[in-house]
Amino acid sequence: MIKGKVKWFDHQMGYGYITDDRGRNILVYAKEVEWSERSELSKGQDVGFSVVQDQGELIAVNVVRCEKVAL
């Protein structure tokens, strides 16, 4: 699991970006957020996630609140 911070997230569009600890910008979709209150995803929030690559784009999956991340 990778740790990062939400760079920005547009709730109406259902996507945004997370910046990981290596400075990479990773696309995140609302459907990949693992808690029911997706509206809580906000700029600067610490999150944990996995990464997949799709057509050259890094995409965050299984996004959880940082306090739930087990390292």
N, CA, C and O atoms as a Tinker XYZ file with bonds, in Angstrom:
   284  protein
     1  N      0.845000   -1.180000    0.000000    73     2
     2  CA     0.000000    0.000000    0.000000    64     1     3
     3  C      0.889000    1.242000    0.000000    63     2     4     5
     4  O      1.876000    1.319000    0.732000    81     3
     5  N      0.523000    2.194000   -0.824000    73     3     6
     6  CA     1.260000    3.453000   -0.969000    64     5     7
     7  C      0.517000    4.538000   -0.196000    63     6     8     9
     8  O     -0.713000    4.531000   -0.133000    81     7
     9  N      1.260000    5.463000    0.386000    73     7    10
    10  CA     0.643000    6.595000    1.064000    64     9    11
    11  C      0.775000    7.846000    0.195000    63    10    12    13
    12  O      1.743000    8.006000   -0.548000    81    11
    13  N     -0.212000    8.720000    0.305000    73    11    14
    14  CA    -0.170000    9.963000   -0.444000    64    13    15
    15  C     -1.172000   10.964000    0.101000    63    14    16    17
    16  O     -1.828000   10.725000    1.115000    81    15
    17  N     -1.277000   12.099000   -0.598000    73    15    18
    18  CA    -2.215000   13.157000   -0.218000    64    17    19
    19  C     -3.079000   13.504000   -1.418000    63    18    20    21
    20  O     -2.623000   13.491000   -2.561000    81    19
    21  N     -4.329000   13.813000   -1.134000    73    19    22
    22  CA    -5.229000   14.244000   -2.193000    64    21    23
    23  C     -4.763000   15.608000   -2.690000    63    22    24    25
    24  O     -4.665000   16.557000   -1.913000    81    23
    25  N     -4.478000   15.701000   -3.976000    73    23    26
    26  CA    -4.066000   16.969000   -4.594000    64    25    27
    27  C     -5.309000   17.817000   -4.864000    63    26    28    29
    28  O     -5.359000   18.994000   -4.507000    81    27
    29  N     -6.294000   17.213000   -5.490000    73    27    30
    30  CA    -7.607000   17.829000   -5.678000    64    29    31
    31  C     -8.588000   16.742000   -6.048000    63    30    32    33
    32  O     -8.203000   15.683000   -6.545000    81    31
    33  N     -9.864000   17.009000   -5.803000    73    31    34
    34  CA   -10.903000   16.048000   -6.151000    64    33    35
    35  C    -12.181000   16.804000   -6.450000    63    34    36    37
    36  O    -12.628000   17.617000   -5.641000    81    35
    37  N    -12.778000   16.542000   -7.615000    73    35    38
    38  CA   -14.027000   17.172000   -8.019000    64    37    39
    39  C    -15.158000   16.166000   -7.777000    63    38    40    41
    40  O    -15.269000   15.163000   -8.481000    81    39
    41  N    -15.985000   16.447000   -6.782000    73    39    42
    42  CA   -17.046000   15.511000   -6.405000    64    41    43
    43  C    -18.110000   15.377000   -7.486000    63    42    44    45
    44  O    -18.669000   14.294000   -7.662000    81    43
    45  N    -18.400000   16.448000   -8.211000    73    43    46
    46  CA   -19.408000   16.376000   -9.269000    64    45    47
    47  C    -18.918000   15.539000  -10.449000    63    46    48    49
    48  O    -19.688000   14.780000  -11.038000    81    47
    49  N    -17.648000   15.677000  -10.789000    73    47    50
    50  CA   -17.086000   14.904000  -11.903000    64    49    51
    51  C    -16.713000   13.487000  -11.479000    63    50    52    53
    52  O    -16.669000   12.586000  -12.317000    81    51
    53  N    -16.444000   13.277000  -10.196000    73    51    54
    54  CA   -16.138000   11.946000   -9.693000    64    53    55
    55  C    -14.700000   11.506000   -9.859000    63    54    56    57
    56  O    -14.414000   10.308000   -9.871000    81    55
    57  N    -13.788000   12.461000   -9.989000    73    55    58
    58  CA   -12.372000   12.098000  -10.088000    64    57    59
    59  C    -11.488000   13.239000   -9.604000    63    58    60    61
    60  O    -11.951000   14.356000   -9.377000    81    59
    61  N    -10.203000   12.926000   -9.452000    73    59    62
    62  CA    -9.216000   13.912000   -9.041000    64    61    63
    63  C     -7.839000   13.287000   -9.086000    63    62    64    65
    64  O     -7.613000   12.304000   -9.792000    81    63
    65  N     -6.911000   13.869000   -8.321000    73    63    66
    66  CA    -5.543000   13.354000   -8.298000    64    65    67
    67  C     -5.020000   13.254000   -6.877000    63    66    68    69
    68  O     -5.351000   14.060000   -6.008000    81    67
    69  N     -4.201000   12.251000   -6.672000    73    67    70
    70  CA    -3.470000   12.035000   -5.430000    64    69    71
    71  C     -1.996000   12.190000   -5.776000    63    70    72    73
    72  O     -1.561000   11.746000   -6.839000    81    71
    73  N     -1.225000   12.815000   -4.894000    73    71    74
    74  CA     0.221000   12.880000   -5.056000    64    73    75
    75  C      0.834000   11.879000   -4.086000    63    74    76    77
    76  O      0.599000   11.947000   -2.879000    81    75
    77  N      1.625000   10.945000   -4.622000    73    75    78
    78  CA     2.234000    9.945000   -3.744000    64    77    79
    79  C      3.507000   10.483000   -3.112000    63    78    80    81
    80  O      3.905000   11.618000   -3.377000    81    79
    81  N      4.148000    9.672000   -2.274000    73    79    82
    82  CA     5.340000   10.112000   -1.544000    64    81    83
    83  C      6.559000   10.303000   -2.447000    63    82    84    85
    84  O      7.583000   10.819000   -2.000000    81    83
    85  N      6.456000    9.890000   -3.719000    73    83    86
    86  CA     7.536000   10.123000   -4.686000    64    85    87
    87  C      7.237000   11.317000   -5.591000    63    86    88    89
    88  O      8.000000   11.614000   -6.509000    81    87
    89  N      6.120000   11.999000   -5.324000    73    87    90
    90  CA     5.764000   13.188000   -6.082000    64    89    91
    91  C      5.003000   12.925000   -7.369000    63    90    92    93
    92  O      4.772000   13.848000   -8.150000    81    91
    93  N      4.612000   11.680000   -7.600000    73    91    94
    94  CA     3.846000   11.359000   -8.804000    64    93    95
    95  C      2.379000   11.739000   -8.617000    63    94    96    97
    96  O      1.820000   11.558000   -7.535000    81    95
    97  N      1.761000   12.263000   -9.669000    73    95    98
    98  CA     0.327000   12.551000   -9.654000    64    97    99
    99  C     -0.409000   11.339000  -10.188000    63    98   100   101
   100  O     -0.146000   10.875000  -11.298000    81    99
   101  N     -1.339000   10.828000   -9.385000    73    99   102
   102  CA    -2.030000    9.592000   -9.708000    64   101   103
   103  C     -3.527000    9.852000   -9.756000    63   102   104   105
   104  O     -4.109000   10.367000   -8.801000    81   103
   105  N     -4.139000    9.497000  -10.861000    73   103   106
   106  CA    -5.571000    9.687000  -11.069000    64   105   107
   107  C     -6.365000    8.829000  -10.089000    63   106   108   109
   108  O     -6.012000    7.677000   -9.839000    81   107
   109  N     -7.442000    9.397000   -9.533000    73   107   110
   110  CA    -8.321000    8.638000   -8.640000    64   109   111
   111  C     -9.772000    8.891000   -9.039000    63   110   112   113
   112  O    -10.184000   10.027000   -9.270000    81   111
   113  N    -10.536000    7.800000   -9.113000    73   111   114
   114  CA   -11.965000    7.873000   -9.404000    64   113   115
   115  C    -12.751000    7.603000   -8.122000    63   114   116   117
   116  O    -12.309000    6.834000   -7.268000    81   115
   117  N    -13.907000    8.233000   -7.992000    73   115   118
   118  CA   -14.740000    8.069000   -6.793000    64   117   119
   119  C    -15.058000    6.603000   -6.520000    63   118   120   121
   120  O    -15.133000    6.193000   -5.362000    81   119
   121  N    -15.245000    5.819000   -7.563000    73   119   122
   122  CA   -15.605000    4.404000   -7.372000    64   121   123
   123  C    -14.500000    3.605000   -6.675000    63   122   124   125
   124  O    -14.757000    2.507000   -6.181000    81   123
   125  N    -13.279000    4.137000   -6.626000    73   123   126
   126  CA   -12.156000    3.434000   -5.992000    64   125   127
   127  C    -11.987000    3.797000   -4.512000    63   126   128   129
   128  O    -11.116000    3.248000   -3.836000    81   127
   129  N    -12.809000    4.710000   -4.015000    73   127   130
   130  CA   -12.735000    5.114000   -2.607000    64   129   131
   131  C    -13.481000    4.081000   -1.781000    63   130   132   133
   132  O    -14.643000    3.778000   -2.053000    81   131
   133  N    -12.807000    3.538000   -0.766000    73   131   134
   134  CA   -13.319000    2.399000   -0.014000    64   133   135
   135  C    -14.142000    2.743000    1.222000    63   134   136   137
   136  O    -14.302000    1.890000    2.095000    81   135
   137  N    -14.668000    3.953000    1.329000    73   135   138
   138  CA   -15.565000    4.254000    2.435000    64   137   139
   139  C    -16.806000    4.922000    1.872000    63   138   140   141
   140  O    -16.767000    5.504000    0.787000    81   139
   141  N    -17.889000    4.842000    2.597000    73   139   142
   142  CA   -19.189000    5.258000    2.061000    64   141   143
   143  C    -19.312000    6.756000    1.847000    63   142   144   145
   144  O    -20.016000    7.188000    0.933000    81   143
   145  N    -18.653000    7.550000    2.658000    73   143   146
   146  CA   -18.754000    9.001000    2.540000    64   145   147
   147  C    -17.681000    9.536000    1.599000    63   146   148   149
   148  O    -16.713000   10.155000    2.042000    81   147
   149  N    -17.852000    9.300000    0.308000    73   147   150
   150  CA   -16.869000    9.740000   -0.684000    64   149   151
   151  C    -16.717000   11.256000   -0.686000    63   150   152   153
   152  O    -15.695000   11.782000   -1.127000    81   151
   153  N    -17.738000   11.957000   -0.192000    73   151   154
   154  CA   -17.680000   13.418000   -0.138000    64   153   155
   155  C    -16.605000   13.900000    0.831000    63   154   156   157
   156  O    -16.245000   15.077000    0.825000    81   155
   157  N    -16.090000   12.988000    1.669000    73   155   158
   158  CA   -15.032000   13.347000    2.610000    64   157   159
   159  C    -13.658000   13.432000    1.948000    63   158   160   161
   160  O    -12.710000   13.910000    2.572000    81   159
   161  N    -13.530000   12.988000    0.724000    73   159   162
   162  CA   -12.253000   13.055000    0.018000    64   161   163
   163  C    -11.974000   14.513000   -0.326000    63   162   164   165
   164  O    -12.666000   15.108000   -1.152000    81   163
   165  N    -10.957000   15.082000    0.312000    73   163   166
   166  CA   -10.708000   16.511000    0.139000    64   165   167
   167  C     -9.216000   16.814000    0.050000    63   166   168   169
   168  O     -8.378000   16.020000    0.479000    81   167
   169  N     -8.909000   17.959000   -0.505000    73   167   170
   170  CA    -7.525000   18.393000   -0.717000    64   169   171
   171  C     -6.718000   18.299000    0.578000    63   170   172   173
   172  O     -7.156000   18.745000    1.639000    81   171
   173  N     -5.524000   17.706000    0.459000    73   171   174
   174  CA    -4.623000   17.585000    1.597000    64   173   175
   175  C     -4.852000   16.366000    2.466000    63   174   176   177
   176  O     -4.051000   16.094000    3.361000    81   175
   177  N     -5.921000   15.624000    2.231000    73   175   178
   178  CA    -6.230000   14.447000    3.042000    64   177   179
   179  C     -5.205000   13.342000    2.795000    63   178   180   181
   180  O     -4.829000   13.077000    1.654000    81   179
   181  N     -4.759000   12.704000    3.870000    73   179   182
   182  CA    -3.837000   11.573000    3.769000    64   181   183
   183  C     -4.625000   10.313000    3.435000    63   182   184   185
   184  O     -5.635000   10.012000    4.071000    81   183
   185  N     -4.150000    9.580000    2.425000    73   183   186
   186  CA    -4.815000    8.348000    2.006000    64   185   187
   187  C     -3.783000    7.271000    1.712000    63   186   188   189
   188  O     -2.606000    7.559000    1.491000    81   187
   189  N     -4.239000    6.044000    1.714000    73   187   190
   190  CA    -3.442000    4.906000    1.300000    64   189   191
   191  C     -4.120000    4.282000    0.092000    63   190   192   193
   192  O     -5.343000    4.351000   -0.030000    81   191
   193  N     -3.353000    3.676000   -0.801000    73   191   194
   194  CA    -3.928000    3.137000   -2.028000    64   193   195
   195  C     -2.939000    2.214000   -2.722000    63   194   196   197
   196  O     -1.759000    2.164000   -2.373000    81   195
   197  N     -3.435000    1.495000   -3.695000    73   195   198
   198  CA    -2.604000    0.711000   -4.609000    64   197   199
   199  C     -2.656000    1.406000   -5.961000    63   198   200   201
   200  O     -3.518000    2.252000   -6.198000    81   199
   201  N     -1.731000    1.048000   -6.848000    73   199   202
   202  CA    -1.658000    1.696000   -8.163000    64   201   203
   203  C     -1.713000    0.649000   -9.262000    63   202   204   205
   204  O     -1.072000   -0.399000   -9.186000    81   203
   205  N     -2.498000    0.963000  -10.287000    73   203   206
   206  CA    -2.500000    0.174000  -11.522000    64   205   207
   207  C     -2.192000    1.133000  -12.663000    63   206   208   209
   208  O     -2.329000    2.348000  -12.519000    81   207
   209  N     -1.778000    0.586000  -13.784000    73   207   210
   210  CA    -1.487000    1.420000  -14.940000    64   209   211
   211  C     -2.444000    1.029000  -16.057000    63   210   212   213
   212  O     -2.614000   -0.151000  -16.361000    81   211
   213  N     -3.067000    2.035000  -16.663000    73   211   214
   214  CA    -3.998000    1.809000  -17.757000    64   213   215
   215  C     -3.675000    2.781000  -18.877000    63   214   216   217
   216  O     -3.837000    3.991000  -18.714000    81   215
   217  N     -3.224000    2.272000  -20.002000    73   215   218
   218  CA    -2.851000    3.069000  -21.166000    64   217   219
   219  C     -1.883000    4.190000  -20.797000    63   218   220   221
   220  O     -2.020000    5.323000  -21.258000    81   219
   221  N     -0.908000    3.859000  -19.963000    73   219   222
   222  CA     0.136000    4.805000  -19.577000    64   221   223
   223  C     -0.214000    5.702000  -18.415000    63   222   224   225
   224  O      0.653000    6.429000  -17.930000    81   223
   225  N     -1.454000    5.683000  -17.948000    73   223   226
   226  CA    -1.905000    6.532000  -16.839000    64   225   227
   227  C     -1.862000    5.734000  -15.538000    63   226   228   229
   228  O     -2.354000    4.607000  -15.487000    81   227
   229  N     -1.276000    6.312000  -14.484000    73   227   230
   230  CA    -1.303000    5.682000  -13.170000    64   229   231
   231  C     -2.647000    5.987000  -12.522000    63   230   232   233
   232  O     -3.091000    7.135000  -12.494000    81   231
   233  N     -3.294000    4.932000  -11.995000    73   231   234
   234  CA    -4.619000    5.073000  -11.397000    64   233   235
   235  C     -4.609000    4.469000  -10.004000    63   234   236   237
   236  O     -4.158000    3.341000   -9.805000    81   235
   237  N     -5.114000    5.237000   -9.036000    73   235   238
   238  CA    -5.217000    4.769000   -7.654000    64   237   239
   239  C     -6.439000    3.864000   -7.523000    63   238   240   241
   240  O     -7.518000    4.178000   -8.026000    81   239
   241  N     -6.251000    2.735000   -6.840000    73   239   242
   242  CA    -7.353000    1.805000   -6.570000    64   241   243
   243  C     -7.339000    1.459000   -5.086000    63   242   244   245
   244  O     -6.321000    1.609000   -4.410000    81   243
   245  N     -8.477000    0.996000   -4.594000    73   243   246
   246  CA    -8.608000    0.595000   -3.185000    64   245   247
   247  C     -8.153000    1.711000   -2.239000    63   246   248   249
   248  O     -7.365000    1.468000   -1.325000    81   247
   249  N     -8.641000    2.913000   -2.455000    73   247   250
   250  CA    -8.238000    4.085000   -1.677000    64   249   251
   251  C     -8.906000    4.046000   -0.299000    63   250   252   253
   252  O    -10.125000    3.914000   -0.189000    81   251
   253  N     -8.089000    4.163000    0.743000    73   251   254
   254  CA    -8.586000    4.150000    2.125000    64   253   255
   255  C     -8.064000    5.365000    2.885000    63   254   256   257
   256  O     -7.066000    5.971000    2.495000    81   255
   257  N     -8.743000    5.711000    3.966000    73   255   258
   258  CA    -8.247000    6.774000    4.847000    64   257   259
   259  C     -6.937000    6.320000    5.439000    63   258   260   261
   260  O     -6.740000    5.135000    5.709000    81   259
   261  N     -6.051000    7.256000    5.636000    73   259   262
   262  CA    -4.703000    6.920000    6.089000    64   261   263
   263  C     -4.686000    6.195000    7.413000    63   262   264   265
   264  O     -3.842000    5.321000    7.613000    81   263
   265  N     -5.585000    6.521000    8.328000    73   263   266
   266  CA    -5.566000    5.852000    9.629000    64   265   267
   267  C     -5.860000    4.371000    9.510000    63   266   268   269
   268  O     -5.635000    3.625000   10.463000    81   267
   269  N     -6.363000    3.917000    8.350000    73   267   270
   270  CA    -6.644000    2.506000    8.137000    64   269   271
   271  C     -5.510000    1.798000    7.399000    63   270   272   273
   272  O     -5.602000    0.598000    7.139000    81   271
   273  N     -4.458000    2.512000    7.063000    73   271   274
   274  CA    -3.351000    1.928000    6.306000    64   273   275
   275  C     -2.439000    1.159000    7.249000    63   274   276   277
   276  O     -1.947000    1.717000    8.230000    81   275
   277  N     -2.214000   -0.092000    6.966000    73   275   278
   278  CA    -1.286000   -0.914000    7.743000    64   277   279
   279  C      0.015000   -1.021000    6.970000    63   278   280   281
   280  O      0.035000   -1.538000    5.853000    81   279
   281  N      1.091000   -0.543000    7.550000    73   279   282
   282  CA     2.382000   -0.608000    6.863000    64   281   283
   283  C      3.206000   -1.741000    7.386000    63   282   284
   284  O      4.328000   -1.953000    6.926000    81   283
